[in-house]
C-alpha cells in the first residue's frame, strides 16, 4: 500500500512575513517555468509558497498554475531537501504540464539551496 501524500496546512507558507523572509534570503535559481527562492527553516519538513503574477493571465489560468505547482510539490516532496521554505514564482509559459513542473521543481529547488545569496543591486545614483 502506498503512503498517502497529503499537503496539509503545516506544509504551506502563508502570510507576507513568511514570503518576505524567503525573498530576503536572496537564494534563488530559475528555469523557463519557475523561479524558486529558498530559506532554511528549523523544521523537519519543507514548506511551499506560490506566487503567480497577473501578467500570467486571467484568474482561471493563474489558479491552474498554482494547483499544478502545489501538486508537483506534494508528489515530489520526498525528492526535495527537508528543512527549507520554498517560494515558487511562476513564469509565463505555453500550457505547462504537471510533469514539467515536477521536473522543474526538483532541479531548480536543488540549485536554489546551494546558491549563494545574491548581493543587492544598488540603484544608479548621480554622484555629485
Backbone as a chain_set.jsonl record, in Angstrom:
{"seq": "XXXXXXXXXXXXXXXXXXXXXXXXXXXXXXXXXXXXXXXXXXXXXXXXXXXXXXXXXXXXXXXXXXXXXXXXXXXXXXXXXXXXXXXXXXXXXXXXXXXXXXXXXXXXXXXXXXXXXXXXXXXXXXXX", "coords": {"N": [[0.84, -1.173, 0.0], [0.61, 2.16, -0.875], [2.037, 5.121, 0.604], [0.078, 7.845, 1.913], [0.085, 10.857, 0.295], [-0.153, 13.886, 1.343], [-1.075, 17.375, 1.486], [-0.893, 19.206, 3.877], [-1.883, 22.07, 5.945], [0.316, 22.732, 7.475], [2.441, 22.42, 5.793], [2.419, 24.567, 4.149], [3.362, 27.83, 3.17], [2.317, 30.862, 4.485], [1.107, 34.174, 4.566], [2.462, 37.469, 4.444], [4.827, 38.045, 5.828], [6.221, 35.616, 6.058], [6.71, 35.041, 3.349], [8.215, 37.32, 2.665], [10.495, 36.917, 4.249], [11.678, 34.698, 3.017], [12.181, 35.74, 0.453], [13.977, 37.747, 1.191], [16.241, 36.334, 1.879], [17.54, 35.868, -0.473], [18.374, 33.633, -1.963], [18.242, 31.933, -4.783], [17.101, 30.228, -7.754], [16.488, 29.518, -11.213], [14.449, 28.516, -14.033], [12.898, 28.033, -17.254], [10.234, 27.826, -16.469], [9.901, 28.375, -13.711], [10.861, 30.429, -10.896], [12.645, 29.755, -8.084], [12.828, 30.423, -4.717], [14.712, 29.991, -1.743], [14.936, 29.19, 1.746], [16.379, 28.237, 4.763], [14.602, 26.48, 7.279], [13.644, 25.791, 10.683], [12.469, 23.368, 10.881], [11.491, 19.888, 10.463], [10.624, 19.355, 7.982], [9.828, 20.492, 4.647], [8.371, 23.549, 3.404], [5.957, 25.181, 1.277], [5.378, 28.031, -0.743], [3.47, 29.837, -3.114], [3.583, 32.022, -5.862], [1.928, 33.804, -8.305], [1.926, 35.976, -10.879], [-0.249, 38.593, -12.107], [0.328, 39.096, -14.689], [0.585, 36.684, -15.914], [-1.88, 35.791, -16.734], [-5.476, 35.407, -16.916], [-7.567, 34.848, -13.985], [-8.381, 32.155, -13.917], [-6.365, 30.793, -15.32], [-4.11, 31.476, -13.738], [-4.809, 30.278, -11.288], [-4.875, 27.586, -12.037], [-2.163, 27.137, -12.611], [-1.093, 27.529, -10.053], [-2.289, 25.345, -8.727], [-1.061, 23.227, -10.126], [1.655, 23.59, -9.422], [1.543, 23.239, -6.627], [0.674, 20.583, -6.566], [2.839, 19.321, -7.806], [4.793, 19.773, -5.85], [3.678, 18.308, -3.735], [3.771, 15.687, -4.751], [6.495, 15.337, -5.224], [7.823, 15.763, -2.846], [9.423, 14.024, -1.351], [11.71, 13.94, -2.835], [12.717, 16.432, -2.538], [14.855, 18.533, -0.562], [14.669, 18.363, 3.003], [13.57, 20.678, 5.541], [13.459, 23.288, 4.537], [12.097, 26.413, 3.425], [10.292, 27.091, 0.597], [9.64, 29.332, -2.034], [7.83, 29.55, -4.89], [7.85, 31.208, -7.89], [5.923, 31.683, -10.597], [6.598, 31.612, -14.087], [5.666, 32.998, -17.264], [4.363, 30.704, -19.567], [3.676, 28.481, -22.264], [0.966, 26.472, -21.928], [1.856, 24.696, -19.584], [2.654, 21.478, -18.22], [1.866, 19.062, -15.629], [3.962, 17.207, -15.34], [6.105, 18.702, -16.313], [6.337, 20.721, -14.356], [6.905, 19.122, -12.127], [9.444, 18.057, -12.708], [10.892, 20.453, -13.035], [10.633, 21.678, -10.504], [12.069, 19.996, -8.726], [14.719, 20.075, -9.779], [15.321, 22.862, -9.891], [14.86, 23.712, -7.254], [16.858, 22.293, -5.9], [19.122, 23.56, -6.933], [18.663, 26.12, -5.95], [18.969, 25.934, -3.154], [21.656, 25.496, -2.931], [22.74, 27.76, -3.926], [24.41, 30.897, -3.525], [23.647, 33.754, -1.534], [22.521, 36.364, -3.455], [24.055, 39.511, -4.033], [22.592, 42.636, -3.155], [21.45, 44.763, -5.652], [22.585, 47.987, -6.285], [20.899, 51.036, -6.786], [21.417, 53.194, -9.532], [22.871, 56.139, -8.726], [23.311, 59.59, -9.091], [26.487, 60.922, -8.696], [27.748, 63.536, -6.816]], "CA": [[0.0, 0.0, 0.0], [1.429, 3.367, -0.977], [1.719, 6.101, 1.636], [-0.743, 8.972, 1.477], [0.832, 12.092, 0.106], [-1.088, 14.98, 1.557], [-0.494, 18.714, 1.504], [-1.588, 19.874, 4.98], [-1.584, 23.485, 6.152], [1.654, 22.889, 8.053], [3.404, 22.403, 4.688], [2.192, 25.748, 3.312], [3.773, 29.149, 3.648], [1.231, 31.821, 4.343], [1.371, 35.472, 5.162], [3.506, 38.236, 3.763], [6.093, 37.985, 6.573], [6.901, 34.376, 5.685], [7.191, 35.216, 1.981], [9.272, 38.334, 2.68], [11.702, 36.323, 4.821], [12.293, 33.845, 1.99], [12.719, 36.63, -0.579], [15.105, 38.492, 1.754], [17.42, 35.463, 1.923], [18.159, 36.046, -1.79], [18.911, 32.389, -2.514], [17.264, 31.559, -5.798], [17.506, 29.631, -9.023], [15.34, 29.591, -12.11], [14.455, 27.951, -15.376], [11.884, 28.694, -18.079], [8.92, 27.743, -15.839], [9.839, 28.79, -12.314], [11.945, 30.963, -10.084], [12.464, 29.183, -6.758], [13.582, 31.042, -3.635], [14.833, 29.025, -0.653], [15.411, 29.645, 3.048], [16.341, 27.164, 5.753], [13.72, 26.654, 8.431], [14.065, 24.934, 11.796], [11.518, 22.26, 10.912], [11.979, 18.642, 9.865], [9.981, 19.218, 6.679], [9.847, 21.703, 3.827], [7.086, 24.212, 3.177], [5.862, 25.783, -0.048], [4.547, 29.181, -1.042], [3.371, 30.003, -4.564], [3.221, 33.359, -6.312], [1.679, 33.866, -9.741], [1.612, 37.355, -11.226], [-1.386, 38.826, -13.003], [0.83, 39.099, -16.07], [0.477, 35.321, -16.437], [-3.162, 35.664, -17.42], [-6.702, 35.532, -16.132], [-7.579, 34.113, -12.722], [-8.502, 30.72, -14.182], [-5.02, 30.323, -15.685], [-3.238, 31.618, -12.563], [-5.182, 29.264, -10.306], [-4.429, 26.28, -12.544], [-0.716, 27.06, -12.416], [-0.88, 27.322, -8.613], [-2.638, 23.957, -8.415], [-0.027, 22.352, -10.684], [2.876, 23.717, -8.619], [1.291, 22.584, -5.337], [0.628, 19.137, -6.804], [4.224, 18.901, -8.049], [5.443, 19.749, -4.534], [3.113, 17.196, -2.973], [4.248, 14.42, -5.304], [7.958, 15.265, -5.237], [8.416, 16.244, -1.597], [10.476, 13.111, -0.906], [12.908, 14.258, -3.615], [13.174, 17.764, -2.144], [15.525, 18.522, 0.739], [13.821, 18.74, 4.135], [14.043, 21.785, 6.353], [13.544, 24.534, 3.767], [10.908, 27.091, 2.932], [10.431, 27.403, -0.821], [8.629, 30.153, -2.689], [7.893, 29.375, -6.336], [7.252, 32.285, -8.671], [5.679, 31.13, -11.93], [6.889, 32.409, -15.274], [4.728, 32.763, -18.361], [4.729, 29.563, -20.393], [2.554, 27.921, -23.017], [0.358, 25.225, -21.455], [2.749, 23.797, -18.849], [2.051, 20.243, -17.728], [2.295, 18.653, -14.302], [5.282, 16.576, -15.453], [7.088, 19.777, -16.462], [6.524, 21.349, -13.044], [7.558, 18.161, -11.224], [10.869, 18.026, -13.041], [11.46, 21.776, -12.784], [10.687, 21.957, -9.074], [13.159, 19.238, -8.109], [16.032, 20.559, -10.216], [15.532, 24.268, -9.547], [14.956, 23.815, -5.794], [18.192, 21.823, -5.513], [20.074, 24.633, -7.254], [18.393, 27.286, -5.101], [19.52, 25.776, -1.805], [23.118, 25.547, -2.991], [23.181, 29.065, -4.42], [24.773, 31.886, -2.517], [22.766, 34.924, -1.555], [22.998, 37.343, -4.431], [24.116, 40.839, -3.412], [21.547, 43.568, -3.582], [21.924, 45.722, -6.644], [22.387, 49.383, -5.905], [20.349, 51.872, -7.842], [22.363, 54.201, -10.013], [22.613, 57.468, -8.182], [24.315, 60.534, -9.574], [27.434, 61.354, -7.669], [27.915, 64.952, -7.03]], "C": [[0.89, 1.243, 0.0], [1.046, 4.358, 0.118], [0.891, 7.243, 1.062], [0.131, 10.208, 1.406], [-0.151, 13.244, 0.211], [-0.339, 16.301, 1.502], [-1.201, 19.524, 2.598], [-1.152, 21.33, 5.137], [-0.198, 23.703, 6.735], [2.733, 22.923, 6.976], [3.29, 23.628, 3.791], [2.778, 26.978, 3.973], [2.586, 30.073, 3.477], [1.615, 33.107, 5.054], [2.551, 36.168, 4.523], [4.834, 38.183, 4.504], [6.893, 36.741, 6.199], [7.48, 34.486, 4.276], [8.351, 36.203, 1.949], [10.574, 37.781, 3.239], [12.426, 35.463, 3.789], [12.904, 34.709, 0.889], [13.963, 37.358, -0.074], [16.377, 37.65, 1.822], [18.197, 35.504, 0.615], [18.876, 34.8, -2.306], [17.889, 31.882, -3.508], [17.931, 30.887, -6.983], [16.266, 29.635, -9.905], [15.553, 28.753, -13.356], [13.309, 28.61, -16.132], [10.5, 28.71, -17.433], [8.824, 28.443, -14.489], [11.065, 29.566, -11.874], [11.664, 30.429, -8.686], [13.399, 29.887, -5.786], [13.593, 30.061, -2.475], [15.385, 29.684, 0.604], [15.312, 28.473, 4.01], [15.326, 27.497, 6.839], [14.177, 25.688, 9.516], [13.159, 23.711, 11.94], [12.118, 21.019, 10.263], [11.37, 18.392, 8.492], [10.057, 20.544, 5.943], [8.437, 22.244, 3.66], [7.138, 24.927, 1.836], [4.947, 26.998, -0.034], [4.568, 29.387, -2.546], [2.924, 31.422, -4.874], [3.077, 33.339, -7.829], [1.177, 35.269, -10.066], [0.394, 37.448, -12.134], [-0.955, 38.857, -14.462], [0.722, 37.724, -16.725], [-0.837, 35.129, -17.185], [-4.323, 35.846, -16.466], [-6.642, 34.631, -14.897], [-7.646, 32.599, -12.928], [-7.133, 30.125, -14.492], [-4.076, 30.378, -14.484], [-3.54, 30.538, -11.528], [-4.774, 27.866, -10.753], [-2.938, 26.096, -12.332], [-0.396, 26.834, -10.941], [-1.185, 25.885, -8.215], [-1.573, 22.995, -8.921], [1.252, 22.401, -9.851], [2.691, 23.037, -7.263], [1.269, 21.064, -5.484], [2.028, 18.591, -7.066], [4.98, 18.808, -6.726], [4.961, 18.549, -3.723], [3.683, 15.86, -3.44], [5.758, 14.252, -5.197], [8.602, 15.632, -3.904], [9.472, 15.31, -1.031], [11.786, 13.363, -1.642], [13.499, 15.615, -3.238], [13.857, 17.688, -0.788], [14.579, 18.994, 1.845], [14.424, 19.938, 4.859], [14.217, 23.094, 5.613], [12.156, 25.091, 3.509], [11.179, 27.46, 1.486], [9.296, 28.322, -1.253], [8.847, 29.999, -4.183], [7.155, 30.526, -7.001], [7.141, 31.772, -10.099], [6.067, 32.134, -13.002], [5.874, 32.055, -16.355], [5.243, 31.628, -19.237], [3.479, 29.055, -21.092], [2.15, 26.568, -22.445], [1.329, 24.287, -20.733], [1.976, 22.6, -18.298], [2.576, 19.922, -16.337], [3.689, 18.033, -14.347], [6.388, 17.619, -15.592], [7.38, 20.431, -15.12], [7.203, 20.406, -12.061], [9.06, 18.144, -11.456], [11.539, 19.356, -12.686], [11.62, 22.037, -11.295], [11.861, 21.25, -8.407], [14.515, 19.821, -8.501], [16.3, 21.99, -9.774], [15.637, 24.448, -8.033], [16.325, 23.357, -5.308], [19.25, 22.88, -5.807], [19.894, 25.826, -6.331], [19.019, 27.131, -3.719], [21.038, 25.802, -1.8], [23.634, 26.89, -3.483], [23.536, 29.967, -3.249], [23.803, 33.045, -2.628], [23.339, 35.936, -2.522], [23.001, 38.719, -3.783], [23.034, 41.74, -3.976], [22.145, 44.562, -4.56], [21.6, 47.129, -6.176], [21.8, 50.136, -7.081], [21.404, 52.884, -8.259], [21.966, 55.557, -9.457], [23.685, 58.409, -8.694], [25.208, 60.981, -8.421], [27.728, 62.817, -7.878], [28.706, 65.563, -6.035]], "O": [[1.82, 1.346, 0.8], [-0.116, 4.435, 0.517], [0.991, 7.566, -0.122], [0.83, 10.548, 2.36], [-0.891, 13.532, -0.73], [0.891, 16.328, 1.474], [-2.002, 20.41, 2.302], [-0.171, 21.762, 4.532], [0.406, 24.752, 6.512], [3.835, 23.411, 7.229], [3.988, 23.723, 2.781], [2.696, 27.143, 5.19], [1.926, 30.063, 2.438], [2.364, 33.096, 6.031], [3.519, 35.53, 4.111], [5.884, 38.268, 3.866], [8.112, 36.812, 6.041], [8.614, 34.07, 4.036], [9.358, 35.958, 1.284], [11.65, 38.136, 2.758], [13.654, 35.499, 3.7], [14.019, 34.444, 0.439], [14.906, 37.565, -0.837], [17.478, 38.199, 1.822], [19.392, 35.205, 0.597], [19.879, 34.909, -3.011], [16.799, 31.452, -3.129], [19.144, 30.967, -7.18], [15.141, 29.742, -9.417], [16.667, 28.344, -13.682], [12.798, 29.642, -15.696], [9.665, 29.531, -17.813], [7.795, 29.032, -14.159], [12.161, 29.385, -12.406], [10.571, 30.625, -8.155], [14.61, 29.942, -6.003], [12.601, 29.371, -2.239], [16.193, 30.61, 0.536], [14.287, 27.795, 4.07], [15.206, 28.646, 7.264], [15.034, 24.841, 9.259], [13.098, 23.099, 13.006], [13.145, 21.102, 9.589], [11.578, 17.331, 7.903], [10.317, 21.588, 6.542], [7.45, 21.514, 3.758], [8.212, 25.24, 1.323], [3.89, 26.997, 0.598], [5.588, 29.135, -3.189], [2.014, 31.956, -4.241], [3.983, 32.914, -8.546], [0.127, 35.691, -9.581], [0.053, 36.497, -12.838], [-1.772, 38.668, -15.363], [0.762, 37.613, -17.951], [-0.894, 34.384, -18.163], [-4.173, 36.368, -15.362], [-5.773, 33.765, -14.786], [-7.023, 31.847, -12.178], [-6.786, 29.063, -13.976], [-3.327, 29.433, -14.241], [-2.621, 29.952, -10.955], [-4.369, 27.048, -9.928], [-2.494, 25.025, -11.92], [0.479, 26.033, -10.615], [-0.433, 25.273, -7.456], [-1.216, 22.046, -8.222], [1.867, 21.365, -9.602], [3.588, 22.334, -6.799], [1.783, 20.345, -4.628], [2.363, 17.505, -6.594], [5.73, 17.856, -6.51], [5.764, 17.858, -3.095], [4.034, 15.007, -2.626], [6.246, 13.126, -5.091], [9.82, 15.798, -3.843], [10.347, 15.763, -0.292], [12.857, 13.036, -1.13], [14.644, 15.914, -3.577], [13.48, 16.868, 0.049], [13.786, 19.914, 1.643], [15.63, 20.177, 4.796], [15.031, 23.928, 6.01], [11.177, 24.353, 3.391], [12.199, 28.082, 1.186], [8.14, 28.117, -0.884], [9.932, 30.288, -4.688], [5.987, 30.783, -6.713], [8.148, 31.462, -10.735], [5.887, 33.341, -12.843], [5.302, 30.965, -16.363], [6.418, 31.6, -19.604], [2.367, 29.181, -20.578], [2.935, 25.62, -22.485], [1.597, 23.19, -21.223], [0.798, 22.706, -17.957], [3.607, 20.448, -15.917], [4.513, 18.309, -13.475], [7.481, 17.445, -15.053], [8.539, 20.67, -14.783], [8.003, 20.853, -11.238], [9.847, 18.209, -10.512], [12.624, 19.376, -12.106], [12.647, 22.567, -10.869], [12.57, 21.855, -7.604], [15.367, 20.037, -7.639], [17.404, 22.297, -9.326], [16.435, 25.266, -7.573], [16.895, 23.965, -4.403], [20.172, 23.074, -5.014], [20.873, 26.477, -5.966], [19.546, 28.099, -3.17], [21.648, 26.097, -0.772], [24.841, 27.134, -3.46], [23.027, 29.813, -2.139], [23.215, 33.286, -3.682], [24.504, 36.321, -2.419], [22.064, 39.068, -3.065], [22.626, 41.609, -5.13], [23.211, 45.129, -4.32], [20.489, 47.418, -5.732], [22.165, 49.897, -8.232], [22.183, 53.366, -7.436], [20.862, 56.047, -9.695], [24.86, 58.044, -8.724], [24.746, 61.357, -7.343], [27.933, 63.269, -9.005], [28.936, 66.771, -6.085]]}, "num_chains": 1, "name": "protein.A"}
